Amino acid sequence: MTLLRQAALPGFELGDYIRESVAFLREHEPPEGFFVGFSGGKDSIVTLALCRLAGVRHTAFYSCTRIDPPEVVRHIRREYPEVVWLYPRMSMWEGVRRYGPPPTSRFSPGRNGRCGKPWRLWAFPVPRCTTRGSAEWAV
């Protein structure tokens, strides 16, 4: 993996990427802190670790849809007790009955075609929103 990355960008090492990420987070830290979307996966774990390493204000949130594997839920509870759990107003199955199946892409916008204006600056381990015109809300 390191060799592939170095072939893509000669002269860069893992430490360079970490320093660049930490500097970016510090430079763009909002007064209220970052909203860190946390799923318990490796991307979320790295995003949370970078926020901690940068020393920026942040809060990690896990959206409990009740369809995640029990192993993931136990892992988050055991290893990341500081993560705030968000519970939806209706269950996933109630939403499917009411609105139909979810979009095919995990990161697709909601019913209004936009990703929505964030109330805080997001630090999600995702590339960008998927609809044209909604990139101004992505970080």
C-alpha positions in Angstrom: 0.0 0.0 0.0 2.7 2.5 0.9 4.6 1.7 -2.3 1.5 2.2 -4.4 0.8 5.6 -2.7 4.5 6.6 -3.1 4.3 5.7 -6.7 1.3 7.9 -7.1 2.9 10.9 -5.3 6.7 10.4 -5.1 8.3 11.7 -1.9 5.1 11.5 0.2 4.9 9.2 3.2 2.1 8.5 5.7 3.4 11.2 8.1 3.0 13.8 5.3 -0.6 12.9 4.8 -1.3 13.0 8.6 0.4 16.4 8.9 -1.5 17.8 6.0 -4.9 16.4 7.4 -4.2 17.8 10.9 -3.2 21.2 9.4 -6.4 21.3 7.3 -8.6 20.4 10.3 -6.9 23.1 12.5 -7.2 25.7 9.7 -10.9 25.1 9.1 -12.1 24.4 12.7 -15.5 26.0 13.2 -16.3 27.7 16.6 -18.9 25.0 17.5 -16.6 22.1 16.5 -16.8 19.5 13.8 -19.8 17.1 13.4 -18.0 13.7 12.9 -20.2 11.1 11.2 -19.2 7.8 12.9 -20.1 4.3 11.7 -17.5 2.2 13.5 -15.7 1.4 10.2 -12.1 2.1 9.5 -12.7 5.4 7.6 -14.7 6.7 10.6 -12.1 5.5 13.1 -9.3 7.3 11.1 -11.4 10.5 10.8 -12.1 10.5 14.6 -8.4 9.8 15.3 -7.3 12.7 13.1 -9.7 15.1 14.9 -8.3 14.0 18.2 -4.7 14.3 16.9 -5.4 17.8 15.6 -6.9 18.8 19.0 -9.9 20.4 17.3 -13.4 20.6 18.9 -15.5 17.8 17.6 -18.4 15.5 18.5 -18.8 12.1 16.9 -22.3 10.9 16.1 -23.5 7.4 15.3 -26.9 7.1 13.5 -28.5 4.0 15.0 -30.8 2.7 12.3 -31.1 -0.7 14.1 -30.1 -2.6 11.0 -26.3 -2.6 11.6 -24.7 -6.0 12.6 -24.6 -6.6 16.4 -20.8 -6.9 16.3 -20.5 -3.3 15.0 -22.9 -2.0 17.6 -21.0 -3.8 20.4 -17.7 -2.5 19.0 -18.8 1.1 19.0 -20.2 0.8 22.6 -17.1 -0.9 23.9 -14.3 1.0 22.1 -15.9 4.5 21.5 -18.2 5.3 24.5 -17.9 9.0 23.9 -19.8 8.7 20.6 -23.3 10.2 20.7 -26.0 7.9 19.5 -28.8 9.4 17.3 -32.1 7.5 17.1 -34.4 8.3 14.2 -38.0 9.2 14.8 -39.2 6.1 12.9 -37.5 2.7 12.3 -35.9 1.8 9.1 -38.8 -0.6 8.3 -41.4 2.1 9.0 -39.6 4.4 6.6 -39.5 1.7 3.9 -43.3 1.2 4.3 -44.0 4.9 4.2 -41.5 6.1 1.6 -40.2 3.0 -0.2 -36.7 1.6 -0.3 -33.7 3.8 0.4 -31.6 5.2 -2.5 -29.1 2.8 -4.0 -26.2 4.9 -2.9 -25.5 5.3 0.8 -24.6 9.0 0.2 -27.5 10.0 -2.0 -29.5 13.0 -1.1 -32.9 12.9 0.6 -36.3 13.3 -0.9 -35.7 17.0 -1.7 -32.7 16.3 -3.9 -30.1 18.1 -1.7 -27.8 16.9 1.0 -29.1 19.7 3.2 -27.5 22.7 4.8 -25.4 21.5 7.8 -25.9 23.2 11.2 -22.3 22.5 11.9 -19.2 21.8 9.7 -19.1 18.1 8.9 -16.0 15.9 9.1 -17.4 12.8 7.3 -15.2 10.2 5.8 -17.1 10.5 2.5 -16.1 12.2 -0.8 -19.0 14.7 -1.5 -22.7 14.9 -1.9 -23.8 13.2 -5.1 -26.2 15.8 -6.7 -25.2 18.7 -8.9 -25.5 22.0 -7.0 -25.2 20.5 -3.5 -21.3 20.6 -3.4 -21.4 23.9 -1.6 -22.6 22.1 1.5 -19.9 19.4 1.3 -16.6 19.8 3.2 
